[in-house]
Amino acid sequence: MKAPLRLMPPWSKEQLAHIREIQRDFHVRAFGEELARVNLDMTIEERHRYLDWMRELARQNGVPRERGAFDLEKHLREDKPRVK
């Protein structure tokens, strides 16, 4: 006997709309309205152009490039002495 291709029946349009609404709400809470729009409403090419524009704007305004996203914890630890 051959296994079924899908374990669940296909979702209805209403179910898909509800899932998209949940996804959008999550993105807005996690990243804000602007990045939710970027993540969900733009094509991949539009996203790349937007991110390039954002990086260029940051460079023009003197945002330091050398600090990575995960270096913030290290900088916070260096600034504050630990109290025991």
WOKA-V129311 format. One record per residue. N is the residue number from 1. RES is the residue in one letter. PSI is psi in whole degrees, -180 to 180 (none if undefined). OMEGA is omega in radians with two decimals (999 if undefined). Layout:
# WOKA-V129311
N,RES,PSI,OMEGA
N,RES,PSI,OMEGA
This chain:
# WOKA-V129311
1,M,138,-3.10
2,K,140,3.13
3,A,148,3.11
4,P,150,3.14
5,L,-30,3.13
6,R,140,3.09
7,L,-24,-3.12
8,M,153,3.05
9,P,157,3.12
10,P,147,-3.12
11,W,148,3.11
12,S,168,3.11
13,K,-36,3.13
14,E,-42,3.11
15,Q,-42,3.11
16,L,-40,3.11
17,A,-40,3.12
18,H,-41,3.11
19,I,-42,3.09
20,R,-37,3.10
21,E,-43,3.09
22,I,-43,3.14
23,Q,-44,-3.14
24,R,-44,3.12
25,D,-42,3.12
26,F,-47,-3.11
27,H,-40,3.12
28,V,-44,3.13
29,R,-41,-3.04
30,A,-39,-2.96
31,F,-10,-3.09
32,G,165,-3.04
33,E,-40,-3.08
34,E,-49,-3.13
35,L,-27,3.02
36,A,-42,3.09
37,R,-44,3.14
38,V,-47,-3.07
39,N,-34,-2.97
40,L,-26,-3.01
41,D,-17,-3.07
42,M,151,3.00
43,T,168,-3.11
44,I,-37,3.11
45,E,-43,3.10
46,E,-39,3.10
47,R,-45,-3.13
48,H,-44,3.11
49,R,-42,3.14
50,Y,-45,-3.14
51,L,-37,3.06
52,D,-43,3.10
53,W,-43,-3.12
54,M,-42,3.11
55,R,-43,3.13
56,E,-42,3.10
57,L,-40,3.10
58,A,-43,3.12
59,R,-43,-3.13
60,Q,-29,-3.11
61,N,11,3.00
62,G,22,3.09
63,V,127,-3.11
64,P,137,-3.07
65,R,-26,-2.98
66,E,-20,-3.11
67,R,126,3.10
68,G,174,-3.10
69,A,-32,-3.07
70,F,-2,3.12
71,D,-14,-3.09
72,L,-41,3.13
73,E,-40,3.13
74,K,-43,3.13
75,H,-38,3.12
76,L,-40,3.12
77,R,-37,-3.14
78,E,-33,-3.09
79,D,-35,-3.06
80,K,122,3.04
81,P,145,3.14
82,R,135,3.10
83,V,129,-3.14
84,K,none,999
